[in-house]
Amino acid sequence: MIQVAHVGVGIIGVEGQHAAHASDYAIGQFRFLWRLLGVHGRWNYHRIANLMLYSFYKNVVLYLTQFWFVTKNGFSGTSLYDKWALTLYNMMFTSLPVMVLAVLDRNVSSSDYI
């Protein structure tokens, strides 16, 4: 029995549904495991990699302009952006693209990969 795992996959079988009830994902046969790991795992990996790059470049754009403003201002401590503008920028450019990518991004179709 597995004691530590990131994701639990239970297979419904002859022994009953005890493993399926205690798991994160339940599948009926071993042949469905390939689709779960191969297709959905690949899509998830691709989405997470794009999200990390997107977040990095979003913050670089935001704070390099802020740094440029501070150097031209003599390091006085004034901010280029209002607090509400920063909040809306982070909310709009962090939540909306992530939701769109989560719904629409498929780099390989499931029929091509299987």
N, CA, C and O of each residue as an XYZ file, in Angstrom:
456
protein
N       0.840     -1.179      0.000
C       0.000      0.000      0.000
C       0.883      1.239      0.000
O       1.872      1.299      0.731
N       0.536      2.217     -0.806
C       1.301      3.457     -0.908
C       0.984      4.332      0.298
O      -0.182      4.578      0.609
N       2.019      4.793      0.965
C       1.827      5.627      2.150
C       1.891      7.122      1.822
O       1.184      7.919      2.439
N       2.726      7.505      0.862
C       2.906      8.909      0.526
C       2.849      9.049     -0.993
O       3.542      8.332     -1.715
N       2.022      9.974     -1.471
C       1.934     10.233     -2.907
C       1.376     11.634     -3.123
O       0.701     12.188     -2.255
N       1.664     12.192     -4.279
C       1.107     13.495     -4.619
C      -0.330     13.366     -5.112
O      -1.184     14.186     -4.775
N      -0.588     12.351     -5.897
C      -1.919     12.110     -6.442
C      -2.218     10.623     -6.279
O      -1.384      9.772     -6.590
N      -3.402     10.327     -5.795
C      -3.795      8.932     -5.635
C      -4.737      8.496     -6.736
O      -5.729      9.171     -7.012
N      -4.440      7.379     -7.365
C      -5.290      6.816     -8.407
C      -5.779      5.462     -7.910
O      -4.982      4.560     -7.656
N      -7.086      5.329     -7.773
C      -7.670      4.073     -7.333
C      -8.308      3.344     -8.490
O      -8.958      3.959     -9.335
N      -8.128      2.046     -8.534
C      -8.691      1.233     -9.602
C      -9.817      0.397     -9.019
O      -9.629     -0.354     -8.062
N     -10.980      0.543     -9.614
C     -12.144     -0.220     -9.173
C     -11.993     -1.631     -9.710
O     -11.870     -1.826    -10.919
N     -12.000     -2.608     -8.828
C     -11.766     -3.975     -9.270
C     -12.597     -4.973     -8.510
O     -13.606     -4.635     -7.890
N     -12.154     -6.208     -8.571
C     -12.851     -7.326     -7.955
C     -12.851     -7.185     -6.426
O     -13.803     -7.590     -5.759
N     -11.786     -6.614     -5.890
C     -11.663     -6.489     -4.446
C     -12.630     -5.477     -3.855
O     -12.838     -5.457     -2.642
N     -13.209     -4.659     -4.672
C     -14.142     -3.645     -4.196
C     -13.696     -2.256     -4.589
O     -12.814     -2.071     -5.428
N     -14.323     -1.298     -3.967
C     -14.062      0.087     -4.310
C     -13.342      0.840     -3.190
O     -13.392      2.069     -3.151
N     -12.686      0.138     -2.296
C     -12.021      0.800     -1.182
C     -10.914      1.731     -1.661
O     -10.790      2.849     -1.161
N     -10.121      1.292     -2.609
C      -9.046      2.139     -3.133
C      -9.610      3.331     -3.893
O      -9.052      4.427     -3.842
N     -10.709      3.117     -4.593
C     -11.311      4.207     -5.368
C     -11.907      5.274     -4.454
O     -11.868      6.461     -4.777
N     -12.450      4.862     -3.334
C     -13.040      5.830     -2.406
C     -11.977      6.685     -1.731
O     -12.239      7.840     -1.394
N     -10.800      6.147     -1.533
C      -9.736      6.866     -0.840
C      -8.791      7.587     -1.800
O      -7.770      8.113     -1.357
N      -9.093      7.628     -3.088
C      -8.172      8.192     -4.065
C      -8.669      9.536     -4.582
O      -9.813      9.930     -4.356
N      -7.763     10.234     -5.291
C      -8.122     11.485     -5.945
C      -8.829     11.223     -7.270
O      -9.778     11.921     -7.625
N      -8.363     10.221     -7.990
C      -8.958      9.823     -9.263
C      -9.286      8.344     -9.207
O      -8.498      7.548     -8.696
N     -10.436      7.974     -9.726
C     -10.834      6.571     -9.765
C     -11.023      6.156    -11.226
O     -11.697      6.841    -11.994
N     -10.422      5.031    -11.596
C     -10.567      4.509    -12.952
C     -11.046      3.074    -12.862
O     -10.877      2.408    -11.841
N     -11.641      2.614    -13.938
C     -12.226      1.282    -13.939
C     -11.278      0.174    -14.335
O     -11.428     -0.961    -13.884
N     -10.293      0.488    -15.183
C      -9.368     -0.538    -15.674
C      -7.977      0.075    -15.798
O      -7.822      1.296    -15.832
N      -6.963     -0.799    -15.863
C      -5.596     -0.320    -15.994
C      -5.367      0.405    -17.316
O      -4.504      1.279    -17.399
N      -6.117      0.059    -18.333
C      -5.882      0.680    -19.647
C      -6.238      2.161    -19.648
O      -5.762      2.901    -20.508
N      -7.056      2.609    -18.712
C      -7.378      4.031    -18.613
C      -6.268      4.827    -17.952
O      -6.266      6.056    -18.013
N      -5.324      4.142    -17.321
C      -4.222      4.819    -16.651
C      -3.308      5.519    -17.649
O      -2.772      6.586    -17.353
N      -3.126      4.928    -18.824
C      -2.280      5.547    -19.854
C      -2.847      6.905    -20.279
O      -2.094      7.869    -20.411
N      -4.134      6.990    -20.489
C      -4.739      8.259    -20.879
C      -4.620      9.291    -19.759
O      -4.348     10.465    -20.008
N      -4.827      8.841    -18.535
C      -4.737      9.762    -17.403
C      -3.328     10.316    -17.251
O      -3.157     11.521    -17.070
N      -2.326      9.461    -17.322
C      -0.954      9.915    -17.141
C      -0.371     10.537    -18.405
O       0.262     11.590    -18.350
N      -0.585      9.888    -19.533
C       0.029     10.359    -20.774
C      -0.579     11.635    -21.310
O       0.138     12.599    -21.578
N      -1.873     11.656    -21.469
C      -2.532     12.808    -22.095
C      -2.738     13.934    -21.093
O      -2.269     15.052    -21.309
N      -3.428     13.651    -20.012
C      -3.746     14.713    -19.061
C      -2.508     15.182    -18.303
O      -2.409     16.358    -17.951
N      -1.567     14.281    -18.051
C      -0.314     14.679    -17.422
C       0.505     15.587    -18.318
O       1.100     16.558    -17.851
N       0.538     15.273    -19.604
C       1.272     16.116    -20.551
C       0.633     17.493    -20.668
O       1.337     18.502    -20.679
N      -0.688     17.544    -20.755
C      -1.372     18.835    -20.825
C      -1.109     19.656    -19.573
O      -0.869     20.860    -19.661
N      -1.152     19.020    -18.412
C      -0.925     19.733    -17.168
C       0.502     20.265    -17.094
O       0.713     21.402    -16.673
N       1.481     19.463    -17.493
C       2.877     19.894    -17.504
C       3.060     21.097    -18.427
O       3.740     22.058    -18.067
N       2.468     21.046    -19.591
C       2.578     22.136    -20.556
C       1.941     23.415    -20.009
O       2.507     24.500    -20.144
N       0.777     23.287    -19.397
C       0.094     24.459    -18.830
C       0.886     25.088    -17.699
O       0.986     26.312    -17.621
N       1.450     24.271    -16.824
C       2.212     24.798    -15.685
C       3.468     25.509    -16.174
O       3.821     26.566    -15.651
N       4.149     24.942    -17.171
C       5.344     25.579    -17.714
C       5.005     26.930    -18.333
O       5.729     27.903    -18.122
N       3.923     27.004    -19.086
C       3.514     28.282    -19.670
C       3.098     29.283    -18.601
O       3.385     30.474    -18.724
N       2.433     28.818    -17.567
C       2.029     29.710    -16.481
C       3.238     30.301    -15.773
O       3.238     31.488    -15.446
N       4.259     29.503    -15.531
C       5.462     30.015    -14.871
C       6.167     31.056    -15.728
O       6.586     32.096    -15.220
N       6.300     30.785    -17.021
C       6.916     31.763    -17.917
C       6.091     33.039    -18.000
O       6.642     34.140    -17.980
N       4.787     32.896    -18.093
C       3.904     34.056    -18.167
C       4.016     34.916    -16.912
O       4.112     36.139    -17.005
N       4.006     34.289    -15.749
C       4.104     35.040    -14.493
C       5.449     35.744    -14.384
O       5.518     36.884    -13.924
N       6.512     35.076    -14.802
C       7.833     35.687    -14.760
C       7.896     36.928    -15.641
O       8.331     37.987    -15.189
N       7.472     36.809    -16.881
C       7.560     37.939    -17.798
C       6.579     39.053    -17.436
O       6.869     40.225    -17.677
N       5.448     38.716    -16.875
C       4.505     39.735    -16.413
C       5.131     40.592    -15.315
O       5.006     41.817    -15.330
N       5.795     39.954    -14.375
C       6.427     40.690    -13.285
C       7.664     41.448    -13.746
O       7.949     42.528    -13.230
N       8.403     40.903    -14.708
C       9.555     41.626    -15.239
C       9.106     42.914    -15.899
O       9.713     43.963    -15.681
N       8.061     42.855    -16.697
C       7.556     44.062    -17.359
C       7.084     45.082    -16.335
O       7.366     46.273    -16.471
N       6.382     44.638    -15.330
C       5.852     45.548    -14.320
C       6.964     46.221    -13.536
O       6.945     47.440    -13.364
N       7.929     45.453    -13.060
C       8.910     46.022    -12.146
C      10.119     46.620    -12.828
O      10.834     47.395    -12.192
N      10.392     46.310    -14.083
C      11.448     47.035    -14.785
C      11.018     48.466    -15.096
O      11.836     49.384    -15.032
N       9.751     48.663    -15.428
C       9.269     50.039    -15.621
C       9.293     50.810    -14.301
O       9.621     51.996    -14.279
N       8.950     50.148    -13.219
C       9.013     50.777    -11.903
C      10.457     51.126    -11.534
O      10.719     52.208    -11.009
N      11.388     50.215    -11.807
C      12.796     50.468    -11.516
C      13.334     51.620    -12.356
O      14.082     52.458    -11.854
N      12.957     51.666    -13.634
C      13.382     52.766    -14.496
C      12.871     54.098    -13.961
O      13.607     55.085    -13.956
N      11.628     54.138    -13.513
C      11.047     55.361    -12.959
C      11.777     55.790    -11.686
O      12.026     56.978    -11.485
N      12.115     54.841    -10.838
C      12.792     55.172     -9.579
C      14.193     55.713     -9.847
O      14.628     56.644     -9.168
N      14.909     55.151    -10.820
C      16.244     55.661    -11.119
C      16.176     57.070    -11.701
O      17.047     57.890    -11.411
N      15.184     57.367    -12.499
C      15.038     58.707    -13.061
C      14.535     59.706    -12.021
O      14.697     60.915    -12.183
N      13.929     59.195    -10.959
C      13.382     60.042     -9.898
C      14.373     60.245     -8.762
O      14.036     60.876     -7.759
N      15.565     59.733     -8.894
C      16.580     59.919     -7.863
C      16.375     59.036     -6.643
O      16.783     59.408     -5.543
N      15.761     57.890     -6.809
C      15.506     56.937     -5.722
C      14.774     57.595     -4.563
O      15.118     57.396     -3.398
N      13.751     58.387     -4.904
C      13.018     59.128     -3.875
C      11.963     58.286     -3.160
O      11.462     58.700     -2.114
N      11.620     57.140     -3.687
C      10.630     56.276     -3.042
C       9.219     56.461     -3.571
O       8.298     55.799     -3.094
N       9.027     57.334     -4.533
C       7.695     57.487     -5.119
C       7.435     56.351     -6.091
O       8.360     55.787     -6.674
N       6.179     56.030     -6.252
C       5.806     54.917     -7.113
C       5.214     55.436     -8.417
O       4.521     56.454     -8.443
N       5.492     54.735     -9.467
C       4.944     55.087    -10.770
C       3.466     54.768    -10.851
O       2.711     55.463    -11.531
N       3.053     53.720    -10.162
C       1.688     53.235    -10.247
C       0.938     53.480     -8.943
O       1.518     53.469     -7.857
N      -0.342     53.698     -9.078
C      -1.225     53.788     -7.920
C      -1.449     52.382     -7.357
O      -1.281     51.396     -8.074
N      -1.826     52.286     -6.083
C      -2.059     50.969     -5.483
C      -3.176     50.221     -6.195
O      -3.086     49.009     -6.389
N      -4.225     50.931     -6.586
C      -5.337     50.274     -7.280
C      -4.930     49.806     -8.671
O      -5.384     48.763     -9.142
N      -4.070     50.584     -9.327
C      -3.605     50.176    -10.653
C      -2.768     48.893    -10.559
O      -2.895     48.006    -11.403
N      -1.921     48.797     -9.542
C      -1.144     47.572     -9.349
C      -2.043     46.384     -9.053
O      -1.822     45.286     -9.564
N      -3.052     46.607     -8.232
C      -3.978     45.522     -7.894
C      -4.738     45.054     -9.125
O      -4.848     43.851     -9.364
N      -5.262     45.987     -9.905
C      -5.997     45.610    -11.114
C      -5.088     44.970    -12.159
O      -5.492     44.033    -12.849
N      -3.872     45.471    -12.274
C      -2.923     44.873    -13.217
C      -2.660     43.421    -12.855
O      -2.724     42.537    -13.710
N      -2.363     43.179    -11.587
C      -2.082     41.806    -11.168
C      -3.305     40.927    -11.274
O      -3.192     39.753    -11.627
N      -4.470     41.466    -10.978
C      -5.679     40.653    -11.052
C      -6.039     40.335    -12.505
O      -6.356     39.190    -12.825
N      -5.995     41.325    -13.373
C      -6.395     41.122    -14.767
C      -5.367     40.285    -15.539
O      -5.738     39.417    -16.329
N      -4.095     40.546    -15.312
C      -3.072     39.840    -16.079
C      -2.586     38.571    -15.405
O      -1.689     37.905    -15.922
N      -3.156     38.225    -14.268
C      -2.815     36.961    -13.640
C      -3.975     35.984    -13.703
O      -3.770     34.810    -14.009
N      -5.174     36.435    -13.425
C      -6.293     35.492    -13.345
C      -6.918     35.193    -14.708
O      -7.187     34.029    -15.008
N      -7.151     36.187    -15.522
C      -7.847     35.950    -16.797
C      -7.059     35.082    -17.784
O      -7.627     34.128    -18.316
N      -5.784     35.366    -18.053
C      -5.062     34.490    -18.983
C      -4.914     33.065    -18.467
O      -4.909     32.119    -19.254
N      -4.794     32.906    -17.162
C      -4.681     31.566    -16.601
C      -5.968     30.792    -16.824
O      -5.929     29.612    -17.175
N      -7.109     31.441    -16.624
C      -8.385     30.762    -16.862
C      -8.568     30.409    -18.333
O      -9.058     29.326    -18.656
N      -8.182     31.309    -19.219
C      -8.305     31.039    -20.656
C      -7.396     29.885    -21.058
O      -7.814     29.000    -21.804
N      -6.156     29.885    -20.571
C      -5.237     28.788    -20.892
C      -5.717     27.470    -20.309
O      -5.554     26.420    -20.931
N      -6.305     27.515    -19.125
C      -6.765     26.272    -18.505
C      -7.893     25.637    -19.303
O      -8.025     24.413    -19.326
N      -8.695     26.447    -19.949
C      -9.824     25.904    -20.701
C      -9.442     25.549    -22.137
O      -9.870     24.516    -22.651
N      -8.653     26.380    -22.780
C      -8.451     26.250    -24.222
C      -7.138     25.615    -24.660
O      -7.046     25.164    -25.802
N      -6.133     25.559    -23.819
C      -4.814     25.131    -24.264
C      -4.716     23.614    -24.377
O      -4.843     22.897    -23.384
N      -4.491     23.140    -25.582
C      -4.247     21.727    -25.853
C      -3.147     21.669    -26.911
O      -3.408     21.896    -28.092
N      -1.923     21.366    -26.491
C      -0.824     21.379    -27.464
C      -0.825     20.148    -28.369
O      -0.345     20.212    -29.501
N      -1.355     19.038    -27.881
C      -1.483     17.815    -28.675
C      -2.872     17.262    -28.423
O      -3.299     17.170    -27.272
N      -3.582     16.892    -29.472
C      -4.905     16.328    -29.253
C      -4.769     14.931    -28.642
O      -3.767     14.247    -28.847
N      -5.762     14.533    -27.912
C      -5.682     13.247    -27.202
C      -5.640     12.072    -28.180
O      -4.999     11.062    -27.888
N      -6.295     12.176    -29.311
C      -6.265     11.072    -30.270
C      -4.907     10.937    -30.942
O      -4.504      9.825    -31.285
N      -4.188     12.047    -31.140
C      -2.843     11.982    -31.720
C      -1.834     11.380    -30.760
O      -0.915     10.678    -31.182
N      -1.998     11.649    -29.476
C      -1.015     11.191    -28.494
C      -1.181      9.711    -28.174
O      -0.196      9.010    -27.941
N      -2.401      9.244    -28.161
C      -2.647      7.833    -27.848
C      -2.362      7.029    -29.079
O      -2.498      5.806    -29.063
